[in-house]
Amino acid sequence: MLSPKTIEVVKSTVPVLETHGRAITTRFYERLFAQHPELLNIFNHANQKQGRQQTALANAVYAAAAHIDNLGAIIPVVEQIGHKHRSLGIKPEHYPIVGENLLAAIKDVLGDAATDEIIQAWAEAYGVIADAFISIEAGMYQQAREQRGGWEGWRRFTVAKKVKESDVITSFYLVPEDGSQIADYLPGQYITVKAEIPGEQNTHLRQYSLSDSPGKAYYRISVKREDALDQRPKGVVSSYLHAQVNEGDVLEISAPAGDFVLDTAGDLPVVLLAGGVGLTPLMSMLNTLVERFPNRKVTFIQAATGSSTHAMKEHVAQLAENHSQVTSYTCYSEPSAEDRLAGNFDKEGFVDLAWLKSILSSNEADFYFCGPVPFMREVNRTLKDWGVPAQRIHFEFFGPAGSLED
């Protein structure tokens, strides 16, 4: 329990964190990796280089400070981060290391403004916040370990099948090397792949959504090859999976995790809006609805640049043809001449409100969307403009959480 004085001091730092949060978290990661280079085997280097991890941590620290007198308000965020931590193997012994370097980073950036009183208050607050994370994650580790077919840590899976879905997306079907049962999961969840890549100094961990419905004897991930673009380097792990991992090879993965999941208790129609490879968790949801909830209407909207990057188009079309509950639409932002000649898409450009209103009879539905941040920001704005209540809008970021607000 934090004292009223500690709470007062921490809340007084909120404006400072809003201004200097990114600088503090950038300095934090510099210190952390300099003193504990072994943690480079856990963190996503690409997110570090792009600044996404620093921004996500700054937002989390800011939220914790703003709600320090009512930490229950940020429990959903703690649980969301906890899923990622459990999937990556973050353990209680990591938290003191993080706390030490975070406090030092605050001192480094703020200088004399970070008085002993402020540092002491933040040390106490961090202890309470860390305990909340550790407690929630302990339950997640227990659930992953004790569920039927479950495990803790890393488990070896064989690539049973490798299927090219488009010019940039390939699916990998993974079965347990030991032939025993695998853990069930909720449609929308992900696994973490542990990649030991020849020539790379560090281990690389990447989280990939499971792209098929639960209940199978395999896990399927569908991975986009991230090529170098502008200032963005090529994806180390995605390139490795596409070019070097073949059928019969073994990958180590952690048990399924994640809180972006289909609400199977509801009865409203479902609208799934996929941007590019954002289709992966939504494909799991679509297949689940067809297999288990045949009376629940579902509209699947796929946005892609064109047919060459449009994965699983035939599968979705087949579902729509065979199951009256499914309706599908395609939106291409850069259709080729062949696409236009074939007429194999429903809209050119981007998903917008006028088009959604033309294809959906009502906004009375549960909306799920995933894809690049600009796509998700536009969909989020569109749904809000249409008056869709926040509780019926569901989305997930690939990588560290960000903001969809302008």
NUVOLUM-90173 format. One record per residue (C-alpha): residue number from 1; x negated, z negated, y negated. Coordinates in pm, whole numbers. Last residue first. Layout:
pos X Z Y
NUM X Z Y
...
***
This chain:
pos X Z Y
406 459 3420 -1118
405 587 3200 -837
404 502 3286 -479
403 233 3018 -460
402 -41 2979 -204
401 -83 2835 142
400 -416 2898 311
399 -421 3182 569
398 -139 3422 648
397 132 3276 428
396 470 3195 577
395 825 3244 460
394 1176 3100 483
393 1464 3139 234
392 1793 2985 351
391 1719 2638 211
390 1629 2795 -126
389 1982 2927 -174
388 2017 3308 -198
387 2141 3390 -547
386 2051 3758 -551
385 1783 3691 -813
384 1640 3430 -574
383 1627 3686 -295
382 1453 3940 -517
381 1197 3690 -646
380 1106 3588 -290
379 1086 3951 -181
378 855 4034 -473
377 627 3737 -409
376 621 3814 -37
375 510 4173 -95
374 245 4067 -347
373 122 3798 -100
372 79 4039 192
371 328 3987 475
370 596 3747 596
369 969 3713 550
368 1259 3515 693
367 1609 3522 539
366 1901 3324 681
365 2222 3502 591
364 2514 3503 348
363 2354 3750 106
362 2630 3998 191
361 2702 4343 330
360 2334 4424 363
359 2215 4785 332
358 2311 4866 -27
357 2251 4512 -155
356 1900 4523 -13
355 1841 4857 -187
354 1951 4729 -527
353 1749 4412 -484
352 1417 4578 -409
351 1199 4659 -108
350 928 4898 -218
349 876 5271 -246
348 1042 5528 -25
347 1347 5413 166
346 1500 5482 507
345 1207 5616 705
344 1155 5886 970
343 1271 6182 762
342 1049 6407 973
341 944 6617 675
340 896 6311 458
339 688 6140 724
338 483 6458 778
337 412 6478 405
336 287 6121 429
335 486 5821 316
334 315 5590 65
333 540 5285 7
332 739 5328 327
331 1056 5124 387
330 1209 5116 734
329 1547 4979 839
328 1678 4814 1155
327 2016 4687 1276
326 2040 4460 1579
325 2357 4292 1714
324 2465 4618 1875
323 2181 4597 2125
322 2049 4905 2304
321 1990 5136 2007
320 1866 4861 1776
319 1632 4729 2046
318 1501 5079 2109
317 1435 5131 1738
316 1246 4800 1726
315 1027 4902 2020
314 968 5250 1878
313 850 5109 1545
312 610 4865 1708
311 344 4910 1439
310 382 5115 1122
309 32 5196 995
308 42 5568 1078
307 415 5582 996
306 361 5503 629
305 250 5234 382
304 459 4974 562
303 776 4773 500
302 980 4682 809
301 1335 4548 773
300 1498 4391 1079
299 1865 4295 1046
298 1998 4040 1294
297 2353 3951 1397
296 2387 3651 1628
295 2600 3716 1936
294 2310 3809 2163
293 2130 3477 2106
292 1876 3438 2388
291 1710 3774 2455
290 1797 3961 2136
289 1735 3659 1911
288 1406 3584 2087
287 1284 3943 2051
286 1358 3934 1678
285 1192 3595 1626
284 874 3699 1805
283 877 4022 1606
282 910 3814 1290
281 591 3624 1372
280 404 3958 1402
279 583 4168 1138
278 353 4032 869
277 118 4303 994
276 264 4531 729
275 533 4358 523
274 812 4228 741
273 1159 4127 625
272 1374 3959 892
271 1742 3905 801
270 1936 3666 1027
269 2314 3636 1043
268 2440 3278 1017
267 2486 3073 1335
266 2217 2811 1299
265 2065 2604 1580
264 1793 2858 1661
263 1619 2808 1329
262 1329 3048 1374
261 989 2899 1307
260 738 2871 1024
259 620 2522 1124
258 301 2613 1312
257 118 2547 1636
256 47 2706 1975
255 -232 2555 2188
254 -592 2642 2101
253 -769 2960 2211
252 -1088 3064 2388
251 -1122 3434 2459
250 -1228 3598 2784
249 -1289 3969 2849
248 -1100 4150 3125
247 -943 4403 2891
246 -1171 4461 2596
245 -1313 4272 2299
244 -1579 4466 2108
243 -1419 4704 1859
242 -1071 4567 1785
241 -1146 4199 1846
240 -1476 4210 1661
239 -1324 4396 1366
238 -1046 4135 1346
237 -1303 3855 1365
236 -1536 3973 1088
235 -1267 4117 861
234 -1426 4376 636
233 -1544 4258 296
232 -1297 4238 5
231 -1428 4353 -333
230 -1265 4697 -307
229 -1155 4726 56
228 -1360 4664 369
227 -1144 4710 678
226 -919 4436 814
225 -821 4543 1164
224 -468 4410 1206
223 -414 4191 1509
222 -111 4169 1734
221 -118 3849 1940
220 56 3818 2275
219 61 3505 2489
218 127 3552 2858
217 353 3439 3141
216 654 3487 2914
215 893 3216 2796
214 845 3259 2425
213 924 3585 2242
212 644 3820 2145
211 416 3843 1843
210 236 3509 1855
209 91 3468 1508
208 -286 3474 1475
207 -508 3191 1346
206 -877 3264 1317
205 -1180 3051 1403
204 -1533 3189 1364
203 -1838 3028 1525
202 -2145 3050 1306
201 -2468 3248 1295
200 -2308 3583 1376
199 -2522 3836 1564
198 -2302 3834 1873
197 -1958 3691 1788
196 -1841 3359 1932
195 -1474 3381 1837
194 -1233 3089 1872
193 -878 3221 1847
192 -615 2993 1695
191 -254 3026 1807
190 57 3095 1604
189 425 2995 1575
188 712 3221 1467
187 929 3186 1776
186 873 2830 1905
185 619 2770 2177
184 587 2707 2550
183 259 2590 2694
182 88 2793 2964
181 100 2744 3340
180 -202 2785 3564
179 -395 3102 3646
178 -733 2947 3564
177 -819 3225 3317
176 -494 3173 3134
175 -327 3501 3030
174 -367 3680 2696
173 -203 4009 2598
172 -385 4157 2298
171 -202 4386 2056
170 -376 4632 1822
169 -293 4708 1459
168 -478 4950 1227
167 -393 5304 1338
166 -82 5172 1510
165 21 4966 1815
164 -297 5006 2022
163 -252 4799 2338
162 -505 4568 2505
161 -397 4411 2835
160 -497 4114 3048
159 -736 3967 2793
158 -837 3651 2978
157 -773 3306 2836
156 -1008 3007 2822
155 -878 2684 2672
154 -994 2506 2359
153 -898 2164 2228
152 -604 1980 2379
151 -384 2124 2651
150 -26 2211 2731
149 138 2363 3036
148 423 2114 3011
147 377 1914 2695
146 127 1628 2703
145 -171 1779 2522
144 7 1967 2245
143 245 1676 2185
142 -41 1426 2175
141 -241 1639 1933
140 66 1673 1711
139 130 1300 1714
138 -231 1234 1616
137 -190 1493 1340
136 86 1290 1175
135 -118 969 1184
134 -441 1132 1067
133 -267 1308 778
132 -95 989 658
131 -419 791 697
130 -598 1050 485
129 -342 1005 206
128 -382 626 211
127 -761 648 210
126 -753 914 -62
125 -553 680 -283
124 -807 402 -248
123 -1098 633 -325
122 -898 786 -610
121 -850 444 -769
120 -1221 367 -729
119 -1321 700 -885
118 -1083 648 -1177
117 -1200 292 -1245
116 -1567 392 -1216
115 -1502 648 -1486
114 -1468 1020 -1419
113 -1477 1122 -1787
112 -1854 1065 -1773
111 -1896 1378 -1560
110 -1571 1557 -1483
109 -1719 1821 -1254
108 -1982 1616 -1071
107 -1766 1304 -1051
106 -1472 1493 -903
105 -1714 1662 -663
104 -1852 1324 -553
103 -1501 1201 -484
102 -1428 1512 -278
101 -1757 1483 -93
100 -1697 1127 23
99 -1334 1195 109
98 -1414 1503 318
97 -1676 1317 519
96 -1440 1021 562
95 -1172 1265 690
94 -1379 1447 952
93 -1387 1150 1190
92 -1009 1166 1222
91 -1026 1514 1385
90 -977 1874 1268
89 -956 2092 1582
88 -843 2419 1428
87 -489 2414 1571
86 -455 2045 1487
85 -564 2113 1129
84 -328 2409 1090
83 -32 2207 1217
82 -136 1918 993
81 -132 2145 688
80 237 2212 749
79 299 1846 831
78 129 1729 512
77 332 1980 313
76 655 1852 468
75 534 1493 401
74 494 1567 29
73 798 1372 -94
72 718 1080 136
71 410 1025 -78
70 626 864 -344
69 406 683 -597
68 119 924 -529
67 352 1217 -594
66 163 1383 -881
65 -172 1287 -731
64 -84 1428 -388
63 53 1747 -543
62 -267 1800 -743
61 -480 1742 -435
60 -272 1992 -237
59 -285 2252 -515
58 -662 2215 -545
57 -692 2247 -166
56 -496 2572 -167
55 -697 2710 -459
54 -1029 2631 -292
53 -914 2786 35
52 -800 3105 -137
51 -1123 3153 -333
50 -1190 3498 -183
49 -1528 3388 -50
48 -1385 3071 100
47 -1093 3254 258
46 -1346 3491 415
45 -1555 3203 549
44 -1265 3051 742
43 -1360 2688 801
42 -1437 2543 1144
41 -1788 2655 1240
40 -1894 2615 876
39 -1833 2247 944
38 -2174 2231 1114
37 -2330 2292 772
36 -2253 1930 679
35 -2452 1842 366
34 -2465 2189 211
33 -2125 2277 355
32 -1951 1978 198
31 -2135 1996 -135
30 -2041 2359 -200
29 -1691 2294 -65
28 -1637 2010 -311
27 -1779 2209 -604
26 -1512 2474 -547
25 -1254 2198 -507
24 -1347 2043 -841
23 -1360 2374 -1027
22 -1017 2469 -890
21 -868 2133 -989
20 -1005 2137 -1346
19 -694 2197 -1557
18 -418 2073 -1326
17 -651 1802 -1204
16 -702 1679 -1559
15 -327 1677 -1625
14 -271 1474 -1303
13 -544 1218 -1378
12 -302 964 -1529
11 -113 968 -1199
10 -423 829 -1025
9 -467 551 -1282
8 -101 444 -1269
7 -96 445 -890
6 -408 229 -881
5 -252 -14 -1130
4 73 -34 -936
3 -128 -132 -627
2 -145 105 -332
1 0 0 0
***
